[in-house]
Amino acid sequence: MLKFIKQHMSSITDIEIFPLISFLIFFSVFVGFIIYVITMRKSTAEECANIPINDEPNQ
């Protein structure tokens, strides 16, 4: 089965670009999430940290 997949993948032209594209997508999402977390307000972070503890909704 793996031999079939390897042979099939090697027959596709320009297949070597797909790992690079997937890495760039992963890296950009990761960096975007890090930027989101760094710029998050402290009150929002505290609210998210207390979600499992609070049983009453914020009014």
PDB file of N, H, CA, C and O in Angstrom:
ATOM      1  N   MET A   1       0.829  -1.194   0.000  1.00  0.00           N
ATOM      2  CA  MET A   1       0.000   0.000   0.000  1.00  0.00           C
ATOM      3  C   MET A   1       0.872   1.255   0.000  1.00  0.00           C
ATOM      4  O   MET A   1       0.644   2.168  -0.794  1.00  0.00           O
ATOM      5  N   LEU A   2       1.866   1.306   0.884  1.00  0.00           N
ATOM      6  H   LEU A   2       2.051   0.565   1.529  1.00  0.00           H
ATOM      7  CA  LEU A   2       2.740   2.466   0.954  1.00  0.00           C
ATOM      8  C   LEU A   2       3.556   2.616  -0.326  1.00  0.00           C
ATOM      9  O   LEU A   2       3.814   3.730  -0.782  1.00  0.00           O
ATOM     10  N   LYS A   3       3.957   1.492  -0.895  1.00  0.00           N
ATOM     11  H   LYS A   3       3.747   0.587  -0.525  1.00  0.00           H
ATOM     12  CA  LYS A   3       4.715   1.524  -2.142  1.00  0.00           C
ATOM     13  C   LYS A   3       3.865   2.134  -3.259  1.00  0.00           C
ATOM     14  O   LYS A   3       4.369   2.903  -4.077  1.00  0.00           O
ATOM     15  N   PHE A   4       2.596   1.795  -3.289  1.00  0.00           N
ATOM     16  H   PHE A   4       2.187   1.170  -2.624  1.00  0.00           H
ATOM     17  CA  PHE A   4       1.679   2.347  -4.285  1.00  0.00           C
ATOM     18  C   PHE A   4       1.539   3.854  -4.113  1.00  0.00           C
ATOM     19  O   PHE A   4       1.544   4.599  -5.093  1.00  0.00           O
ATOM     20  N   ILE A   5       1.416   4.298  -2.877  1.00  0.00           N
ATOM     21  H   ILE A   5       1.413   3.692  -2.081  1.00  0.00           H
ATOM     22  CA  ILE A   5       1.263   5.730  -2.609  1.00  0.00           C
ATOM     23  C   ILE A   5       2.526   6.483  -3.003  1.00  0.00           C
ATOM     24  O   ILE A   5       2.447   7.542  -3.626  1.00  0.00           O
ATOM     25  N   LYS A   6       3.692   5.946  -2.644  1.00  0.00           N
ATOM     26  H   LYS A   6       3.756   5.086  -2.138  1.00  0.00           H
ATOM     27  CA  LYS A   6       4.949   6.601  -3.009  1.00  0.00           C
ATOM     28  C   LYS A   6       5.106   6.696  -4.519  1.00  0.00           C
ATOM     29  O   LYS A   6       5.519   7.730  -5.044  1.00  0.00           O
ATOM     30  N   GLN A   7       4.778   5.628  -5.202  1.00  0.00           N
ATOM     31  H   GLN A   7       4.442   4.788  -4.775  1.00  0.00           H
ATOM     32  CA  GLN A   7       4.908   5.621  -6.653  1.00  0.00           C
ATOM     33  C   GLN A   7       3.925   6.616  -7.280  1.00  0.00           C
ATOM     34  O   GLN A   7       4.269   7.329  -8.223  1.00  0.00           O
ATOM     35  N   HIS A   8       2.726   6.655  -6.758  1.00  0.00           N
ATOM     36  H   HIS A   8       2.446   6.075  -5.993  1.00  0.00           H
ATOM     37  CA  HIS A   8       1.719   7.583  -7.282  1.00  0.00           C
ATOM     38  C   HIS A   8       2.120   9.032  -7.024  1.00  0.00           C
ATOM     39  O   HIS A   8       1.969   9.883  -7.901  1.00  0.00           O
ATOM     40  N   MET A   9       2.627   9.316  -5.834  1.00  0.00           N
ATOM     41  H   MET A   9       2.750   8.625  -5.121  1.00  0.00           H
ATOM     42  CA  MET A   9       3.032  10.682  -5.499  1.00  0.00           C
ATOM     43  C   MET A   9       4.221  11.136  -6.333  1.00  0.00           C
ATOM     44  O   MET A   9       4.300  12.307  -6.703  1.00  0.00           O
ATOM     45  N   SER A  10       5.135  10.244  -6.630  1.00  0.00           N
ATOM     46  H   SER A  10       5.071   9.292  -6.329  1.00  0.00           H
ATOM     47  CA  SER A  10       6.307  10.635  -7.414  1.00  0.00           C
ATOM     48  C   SER A  10       5.944  10.921  -8.864  1.00  0.00           C
ATOM     49  O   SER A  10       6.700  11.586  -9.572  1.00  0.00           O
ATOM     50  N   SER A  11       4.807  10.431  -9.309  1.00  0.00           N
ATOM     51  H   SER A  11       4.192   9.890  -8.734  1.00  0.00           H
ATOM     52  CA  SER A  11       4.399  10.688 -10.690  1.00  0.00           C
ATOM     53  C   SER A  11       3.722  12.047 -10.861  1.00  0.00           C
ATOM     54  O   SER A  11       3.530  12.504 -11.988  1.00  0.00           O
ATOM     55  N   ILE A  12       3.360  12.694  -9.755  1.00  0.00           N
ATOM     56  H   ILE A  12       3.516  12.323  -8.839  1.00  0.00           H
ATOM     57  CA  ILE A  12       2.705  14.004  -9.818  1.00  0.00           C
ATOM     58  C   ILE A  12       3.777  15.080  -9.990  1.00  0.00           C
ATOM     59  O   ILE A  12       4.750  15.123  -9.237  1.00  0.00           O
ATOM     60  N   THR A  13       3.593  15.930 -10.967  1.00  0.00           N
ATOM     61  H   THR A  13       2.803  15.894 -11.579  1.00  0.00           H
ATOM     62  CA  THR A  13       4.568  16.997 -11.187  1.00  0.00           C
ATOM     63  C   THR A  13       4.391  18.100 -10.151  1.00  0.00           C
ATOM     64  O   THR A  13       3.273  18.403  -9.735  1.00  0.00           O
ATOM     65  N   ASP A  14       5.482  18.681  -9.749  1.00  0.00           N
ATOM     66  H   ASP A  14       6.390  18.435 -10.087  1.00  0.00           H
ATOM     67  CA  ASP A  14       5.529  19.779  -8.769  1.00  0.00           C
ATOM     68  C   ASP A  14       4.926  19.402  -7.422  1.00  0.00           C
ATOM     69  O   ASP A  14       4.326  20.246  -6.756  1.00  0.00           O
ATOM     70  N   ILE A  15       5.075  18.153  -7.014  1.00  0.00           N
ATOM     71  H   ILE A  15       5.561  17.467  -7.555  1.00  0.00           H
ATOM     72  CA  ILE A  15       4.531  17.708  -5.719  1.00  0.00           C
ATOM     73  C   ILE A  15       5.347  18.272  -4.550  1.00  0.00           C
ATOM     74  O   ILE A  15       4.843  18.350  -3.429  1.00  0.00           O
ATOM     75  N   GLU A  16       6.594  18.662  -4.800  1.00  0.00           N
ATOM     76  H   GLU A  16       7.003  18.599  -5.710  1.00  0.00           H
ATOM     77  CA  GLU A  16       7.456  19.125  -3.713  1.00  0.00           C
ATOM     78  C   GLU A  16       7.016  20.469  -3.146  1.00  0.00           C
ATOM     79  O   GLU A  16       7.524  20.878  -2.102  1.00  0.00           O
ATOM     80  N   ILE A  17       6.102  21.162  -3.789  1.00  0.00           N
ATOM     81  H   ILE A  17       5.689  20.830  -4.637  1.00  0.00           H
ATOM     82  CA  ILE A  17       5.636  22.453  -3.292  1.00  0.00           C
ATOM     83  C   ILE A  17       4.597  22.284  -2.171  1.00  0.00           C
ATOM     84  O   ILE A  17       4.432  23.193  -1.357  1.00  0.00           O
ATOM     85  N   PHE A  18       3.908  21.164  -2.113  1.00  0.00           N
ATOM     86  H   PHE A  18       4.042  20.425  -2.774  1.00  0.00           H
ATOM     87  CA  PHE A  18       2.841  20.969  -1.126  1.00  0.00           C
ATOM     88  C   PHE A  18       3.330  20.954   0.320  1.00  0.00           C
ATOM     89  O   PHE A  18       2.666  21.544   1.172  1.00  0.00           O
ATOM     90  N   PRO A  19       4.458  20.311   0.648  1.00  0.00           N
ATOM     91  CA  PRO A  19       4.928  20.421   2.038  1.00  0.00           C
ATOM     92  C   PRO A  19       5.275  21.856   2.426  1.00  0.00           C
ATOM     93  O   PRO A  19       5.051  22.265   3.565  1.00  0.00           O
ATOM     94  N   LEU A  20       5.815  22.614   1.488  1.00  0.00           N
ATOM     95  H   LEU A  20       5.996  22.282   0.563  1.00  0.00           H
ATOM     96  CA  LEU A  20       6.139  24.007   1.762  1.00  0.00           C
ATOM     97  C   LEU A  20       4.876  24.828   2.000  1.00  0.00           C
ATOM     98  O   LEU A  20       4.837  25.663   2.903  1.00  0.00           O
ATOM     99  N   ILE A  21       3.860  24.597   1.206  1.00  0.00           N
ATOM    100  H   ILE A  21       3.892  23.918   0.472  1.00  0.00           H
ATOM    101  CA  ILE A  21       2.592  25.311   1.378  1.00  0.00           C
ATOM    102  C   ILE A  21       1.957  24.961   2.723  1.00  0.00           C
ATOM    103  O   ILE A  21       1.461  25.846   3.420  1.00  0.00           O
ATOM    104  N   SER A  22       1.967  23.690   3.090  1.00  0.00           N
ATOM    105  H   SER A  22       2.370  22.971   2.523  1.00  0.00           H
ATOM    106  CA  SER A  22       1.366  23.296   4.366  1.00  0.00           C
ATOM    107  C   SER A  22       2.148  23.871   5.541  1.00  0.00           C
ATOM    108  O   SER A  22       1.557  24.255   6.550  1.00  0.00           O
ATOM    109  N   PHE A  23       3.480  23.935   5.418  1.00  0.00           N
ATOM    110  H   PHE A  23       3.961  23.623   4.598  1.00  0.00           H
ATOM    111  CA  PHE A  23       4.281  24.541   6.480  1.00  0.00           C
ATOM    112  C   PHE A  23       3.970  26.027   6.613  1.00  0.00           C
ATOM    113  O   PHE A  23       3.835  26.534   7.726  1.00  0.00           O
ATOM    114  N   LEU A  24       3.856  26.725   5.493  1.00  0.00           N
ATOM    115  H   LEU A  24       3.966  26.313   4.589  1.00  0.00           H
ATOM    116  CA  LEU A  24       3.552  28.153   5.541  1.00  0.00           C
ATOM    117  C   LEU A  24       2.173  28.423   6.137  1.00  0.00           C
ATOM    118  O   LEU A  24       2.000  29.389   6.879  1.00  0.00           O
ATOM    119  N   ILE A  25       1.199  27.588   5.823  1.00  0.00           N
ATOM    120  H   ILE A  25       1.339  26.803   5.220  1.00  0.00           H
ATOM    121  CA  ILE A  25      -0.136  27.743   6.412  1.00  0.00           C
ATOM    122  C   ILE A  25      -0.083  27.514   7.918  1.00  0.00           C
ATOM    123  O   ILE A  25      -0.652  28.291   8.685  1.00  0.00           O
ATOM    124  N   PHE A  26       0.600  26.445   8.347  1.00  0.00           N
ATOM    125  H   PHE A  26       1.061  25.814   7.724  1.00  0.00           H
ATOM    126  CA  PHE A  26       0.722  26.163   9.776  1.00  0.00           C
ATOM    127  C   PHE A  26       1.437  27.298  10.490  1.00  0.00           C
ATOM    128  O   PHE A  26       0.990  27.754  11.542  1.00  0.00           O
ATOM    129  N   PHE A  27       2.550  27.754   9.920  1.00  0.00           N
ATOM    130  H   PHE A  27       2.913  27.383   9.065  1.00  0.00           H
ATOM    131  CA  PHE A  27       3.350  28.792  10.556  1.00  0.00           C
ATOM    132  C   PHE A  27       2.573  30.099  10.663  1.00  0.00           C
ATOM    133  O   PHE A  27       2.643  30.770  11.692  1.00  0.00           O
ATOM    134  N   SER A  28       1.839  30.470   9.628  1.00  0.00           N
ATOM    135  H   SER A  28       1.782  29.924   8.792  1.00  0.00           H
ATOM    136  CA  SER A  28       1.084  31.721   9.670  1.00  0.00           C
ATOM    137  C   SER A  28      -0.056  31.653  10.682  1.00  0.00           C
ATOM    138  O   SER A  28      -0.324  32.639  11.368  1.00  0.00           O
ATOM    139  N   VAL A  29      -0.727  30.519  10.789  1.00  0.00           N
ATOM    140  H   VAL A  29      -0.510  29.717  10.232  1.00  0.00           H
ATOM    141  CA  VAL A  29      -1.784  30.367  11.797  1.00  0.00           C
ATOM    142  C   VAL A  29      -1.181  30.418  13.199  1.00  0.00           C
ATOM    143  O   VAL A  29      -1.746  31.049  14.093  1.00  0.00           O
ATOM    144  N   PHE A  30      -0.040  29.760  13.396  1.00  0.00           N
ATOM    145  H   PHE A  30       0.419  29.248  12.669  1.00  0.00           H
ATOM    146  CA  PHE A  30       0.630  29.755  14.695  1.00  0.00           C
ATOM    147  C   PHE A  30       1.050  31.169  15.082  1.00  0.00           C
ATOM    148  O   PHE A  30       0.807  31.594  16.212  1.00  0.00           O
ATOM    149  N   VAL A  31       1.670  31.897  14.175  1.00  0.00           N
ATOM    150  H   VAL A  31       1.867  31.553  13.258  1.00  0.00           H
ATOM    151  CA  VAL A  31       2.103  33.265  14.461  1.00  0.00           C
ATOM    152  C   VAL A  31       0.891  34.165  14.704  1.00  0.00           C
ATOM    153  O   VAL A  31       0.928  35.023  15.586  1.00  0.00           O
ATOM    154  N   GLY A  32      -0.167  33.982  13.942  1.00  0.00           N
ATOM    155  H   GLY A  32      -0.197  33.285  13.225  1.00  0.00           H
ATOM    156  CA  GLY A  32      -1.378  34.762  14.155  1.00  0.00           C
ATOM    157  C   GLY A  32      -1.981  34.522  15.530  1.00  0.00           C
ATOM    158  O   GLY A  32      -2.438  35.461  16.182  1.00  0.00           O
ATOM    159  N   PHE A  33      -1.985  33.273  15.974  1.00  0.00           N
ATOM    160  H   PHE A  33      -1.614  32.510  15.444  1.00  0.00           H
ATOM    161  CA  PHE A  33      -2.514  32.963  17.297  1.00  0.00           C
ATOM    162  C   PHE A  33      -1.637  33.568  18.388  1.00  0.00           C
ATOM    163  O   PHE A  33      -2.154  34.082  19.380  1.00  0.00           O
ATOM    164  N   ILE A  34      -0.322  33.515  18.220  1.00  0.00           N
ATOM    165  H   ILE A  34       0.099  33.097  17.414  1.00  0.00           H
ATOM    166  CA  ILE A  34       0.588  34.111  19.202  1.00  0.00           C
ATOM    167  C   ILE A  34       0.366  35.625  19.279  1.00  0.00           C
ATOM    168  O   ILE A  34       0.339  36.192  20.371  1.00  0.00           O
ATOM    169  N   ILE A  35       0.209  36.275  18.136  1.00  0.00           N
ATOM    170  H   ILE A  35       0.231  35.815  17.249  1.00  0.00           H
ATOM    171  CA  ILE A  35      -0.053  37.718  18.128  1.00  0.00           C
ATOM    172  C   ILE A  35      -1.386  38.019  18.804  1.00  0.00           C
ATOM    173  O   ILE A  35      -1.500  38.997  19.543  1.00  0.00           O
ATOM    174  N   TYR A  36      -2.396  37.182  18.556  1.00  0.00           N
ATOM    175  H   TYR A  36      -2.303  36.388  17.956  1.00  0.00           H
ATOM    176  CA  TYR A  36      -3.704  37.371  19.196  1.00  0.00           C
ATOM    177  C   TYR A  36      -3.589  37.251  20.715  1.00  0.00           C
ATOM    178  O   TYR A  36      -4.176  38.048  21.446  1.00  0.00           O
ATOM    179  N   VAL A  37      -2.849  36.276  21.184  1.00  0.00           N
ATOM    180  H   VAL A  37      -2.372  35.628  20.591  1.00  0.00           H
ATOM    181  CA  VAL A  37      -2.714  36.071  22.628  1.00  0.00           C
ATOM    182  C   VAL A  37      -1.922  37.209  23.264  1.00  0.00           C
ATOM    183  O   VAL A  37      -2.260  37.663  24.357  1.00  0.00           O
ATOM    184  N   ILE A  38      -0.878  37.672  22.593  1.00  0.00           N
ATOM    185  H   ILE A  38      -0.603  37.304  21.705  1.00  0.00           H
ATOM    186  CA  ILE A  38      -0.064  38.749  23.153  1.00  0.00           C
ATOM    187  C   ILE A  38      -0.859  40.053  23.233  1.00  0.00           C
ATOM    188  O   ILE A  38      -0.710  40.806  24.195  1.00  0.00           O
ATOM    189  N   THR A  39      -1.690  40.323  22.246  1.00  0.00           N
ATOM    190  H   THR A  39      -1.811  39.711  21.465  1.00  0.00           H
ATOM    191  CA  THR A  39      -2.441  41.580  22.236  1.00  0.00           C
ATOM    192  C   THR A  39      -3.788  41.492  22.958  1.00  0.00           C
ATOM    193  O   THR A  39      -4.530  42.473  22.995  1.00  0.00           O
ATOM    194  N   MET A  40      -4.109  40.342  23.524  1.00  0.00           N
ATOM    195  H   MET A  40      -3.506  39.544  23.494  1.00  0.00           H
ATOM    196  CA  MET A  40      -5.381  40.161  24.225  1.00  0.00           C
ATOM    197  C   MET A  40      -5.407  41.019  25.492  1.00  0.00           C
ATOM    198  O   MET A  40      -4.399  41.147  26.187  1.00  0.00           O
ATOM    199  N   ARG A  41      -6.552  41.594  25.776  1.00  0.00           N
ATOM    200  H   ARG A  41      -7.371  41.489  25.211  1.00  0.00           H
ATOM    201  CA  ARG A  41      -6.706  42.365  27.007  1.00  0.00           C
ATOM    202  C   ARG A  41      -6.608  41.433  28.206  1.00  0.00           C
ATOM    203  O   ARG A  41      -6.979  40.261  28.139  1.00  0.00           O
ATOM    204  N   LYS A  42      -6.099  41.984  29.303  1.00  0.00           N
ATOM    205  H   LYS A  42      -5.797  42.936  29.357  1.00  0.00           H
ATOM    206  CA  LYS A  42      -5.935  41.181  30.510  1.00  0.00           C
ATOM    207  C   LYS A  42      -7.285  40.727  31.055  1.00  0.00           C
ATOM    208  O   LYS A  42      -7.401  39.614  31.568  1.00  0.00           O
ATOM    209  N   SER A  43      -8.295  41.568  30.951  1.00  0.00           N
ATOM    210  H   SER A  43      -8.201  42.472  30.535  1.00  0.00           H
ATOM    211  CA  SER A  43      -9.621  41.201  31.456  1.00  0.00           C
ATOM    212  C   SER A  43     -10.200  40.030  30.661  1.00  0.00           C
ATOM    213  O   SER A  43     -10.862  39.161  31.227  1.00  0.00           O
ATOM    214  N   THR A  44      -9.953  40.007  29.361  1.00  0.00           N
ATOM    215  H   THR A  44      -9.415  40.713  28.901  1.00  0.00           H
ATOM    216  CA  THR A  44     -10.432  38.897  28.531  1.00  0.00           C
ATOM    217  C   THR A  44      -9.713  37.610  28.903  1.00  0.00           C
ATOM    218  O   THR A  44     -10.328  36.546  28.966  1.00  0.00           O
ATOM    219  N   ALA A  45      -8.406  37.707  29.149  1.00  0.00           N
ATOM    220  H   ALA A  45      -7.906  38.571  29.098  1.00  0.00           H
ATOM    221  CA  ALA A  45      -7.638  36.526  29.533  1.00  0.00           C
ATOM    222  C   ALA A  45      -8.103  35.988  30.884  1.00  0.00           C
ATOM    223  O   ALA A  45      -8.212  34.776  31.067  1.00  0.00           O
ATOM    224  N   GLU A  46      -8.375  36.881  31.822  1.00  0.00           N
ATOM    225  H   GLU A  46      -8.287  37.866  31.673  1.00  0.00           H
ATOM    226  CA  GLU A  46      -8.860  36.441  33.135  1.00  0.00           C
ATOM    227  C   GLU A  46     -10.243  35.813  33.025  1.00  0.00           C
ATOM    228  O   GLU A  46     -10.533  34.826  33.700  1.00  0.00           O
ATOM    229  N   GLU A  47     -11.095  36.378  32.180  1.00  0.00           N
ATOM    230  H   GLU A  47     -10.860  37.181  31.631  1.00  0.00           H
ATOM    231  CA  GLU A  47     -12.429  35.813  31.978  1.00  0.00           C
ATOM    232  C   GLU A  47     -12.332  34.410  31.380  1.00  0.00           C
ATOM    233  O   GLU A  47     -13.053  33.504  31.798  1.00  0.00           O
ATOM    234  N   CYS A  48     -11.452  34.232  30.414  1.00  0.00           N
ATOM    235  H   CYS A  48     -10.866  34.968  30.074  1.00  0.00           H
ATOM    236  CA  CYS A  48     -11.268  32.906  29.810  1.00  0.00           C
ATOM    237  C   CYS A  48     -10.677  31.919  30.805  1.00  0.00           C
ATOM    238  O   CYS A  48     -11.002  30.732  30.771  1.00  0.00           O
ATOM    239  N   ALA A  49      -9.817  32.399  31.685  1.00  0.00           N
ATOM    240  H   ALA A  49      -9.553  33.363  31.712  1.00  0.00           H
ATOM    241  CA  ALA A  49      -9.210  31.517  32.681  1.00  0.00           C
ATOM    242  C   ALA A  49     -10.230  31.058  33.711  1.00  0.00           C
ATOM    243  O   ALA A  49     -10.085  29.973  34.275  1.00  0.00           O
ATOM    244  N   ASN A  50     -11.265  31.864  33.969  1.00  0.00           N
ATOM    245  H   ASN A  50     -11.382  32.744  33.510  1.00  0.00           H
ATOM    246  CA  ASN A  50     -12.263  31.530  34.981  1.00  0.00           C
ATOM    247  C   ASN A  50     -13.502  30.852  34.417  1.00  0.00           C
ATOM    248  O   ASN A  50     -14.444  30.592  35.165  1.00  0.00           O
ATOM    249  N   ILE A  51     -13.530  30.560  33.141  1.00  0.00           N
ATOM    250  H   ILE A  51     -12.764  30.771  32.534  1.00  0.00           H
ATOM    251  CA  ILE A  51     -14.713  29.940  32.534  1.00  0.00           C
ATOM    252  C   ILE A  51     -15.087  28.616  33.210  1.00  0.00           C
ATOM    253  O   ILE A  51     -16.263  28.419  33.518  1.00  0.00           O
ATOM    254  N   PRO A  52     -14.145  27.704  33.454  1.00  0.00           N
ATOM    255  CA  PRO A  52     -14.553  26.442  34.082  1.00  0.00           C
ATOM    256  C   PRO A  52     -15.015  26.607  35.529  1.00  0.00           C
ATOM    257  O   PRO A  52     -15.737  25.757  36.050  1.00  0.00           O
ATOM    258  N   ILE A  53     -14.602  27.696  36.179  1.00  0.00           N
ATOM    259  H   ILE A  53     -14.015  28.386  35.755  1.00  0.00           H
ATOM    260  CA  ILE A  53     -14.916  27.885  37.595  1.00  0.00           C
ATOM    261  C   ILE A  53     -16.259  28.572  37.779  1.00  0.00           C
ATOM    262  O   ILE A  53     -17.030  28.193  38.660  1.00  0.00           O
ATOM    263  N   ASN A  54     -16.550  29.571  36.966  1.00  0.00           N
ATOM    264  H   ASN A  54     -15.924  29.879  36.250  1.00  0.00           H
ATOM    265  CA  ASN A  54     -17.782  30.353  37.111  1.00  0.00           C
ATOM    266  C   ASN A  54     -18.986  29.557  36.629  1.00  0.00           C
ATOM    267  O   ASN A  54     -18.997  29.017  35.522  1.00  0.00           O
ATOM    268  N   ASP A  55     -20.001  29.497  37.489  1.00  0.00           N
ATOM    269  H   ASP A  55     -19.992  29.935  38.388  1.00  0.00           H
ATOM    270  CA  ASP A  55     -21.258  28.866  37.109  1.00  0.00           C
ATOM    271  C   ASP A  55     -22.322  29.904  36.781  1.00  0.00           C
ATOM    272  O   ASP A  55     -23.318  29.593  36.127  1.00  0.00           O
ATOM    273  N   GLU A  56     -22.115  31.124  37.229  1.00  0.00           N
ATOM    274  H   GLU A  56     -21.306  31.377  37.760  1.00  0.00           H
ATOM    275  CA  GLU A  56     -23.101  32.167  37.011  1.00  0.00           C
ATOM    276  C   GLU A  56     -22.696  33.022  35.808  1.00  0.00           C
ATOM    277  O   GLU A  56     -21.518  33.341  35.644  1.00  0.00           O
ATOM    278  N   PRO A  57     -23.659  33.392  34.975  1.00  0.00           N
ATOM    279  CA  PRO A  57     -23.337  34.219  33.803  1.00  0.00           C
ATOM    280  C   PRO A  57     -23.028  35.654  34.204  1.00  0.00           C
ATOM    281  O   PRO A  57     -23.517  36.140  35.224  1.00  0.00           O
ATOM    282  N   ASN A  58     -22.215  36.327  33.399  1.00  0.00           N
ATOM    283  H   ASN A  58     -21.818  35.932  32.571  1.00  0.00           H
ATOM    284  CA  ASN A  58     -21.907  37.740  33.658  1.00  0.00           C
ATOM    285  C   ASN A  58     -23.112  38.594  33.310  1.00  0.00           C
ATOM    286  O   ASN A  58     -23.716  38.422  32.251  1.00  0.00           O
ATOM    287  N   GLN A  59     -23.459  39.504  34.189  1.00  0.00           N
ATOM    288  H   GLN A  59     -22.968  39.644  35.049  1.00  0.00           H
ATOM    289  CA  GLN A  59     -24.613  40.381  33.991  1.00  0.00           C
ATOM    290  C   GLN A  59     -24.136  41.792  33.826  1.00  0.00           C
ATOM    291  O   GLN A  59     -24.947  42.700  33.647  1.00  0.00           O
TER     292      GLN A  59
END
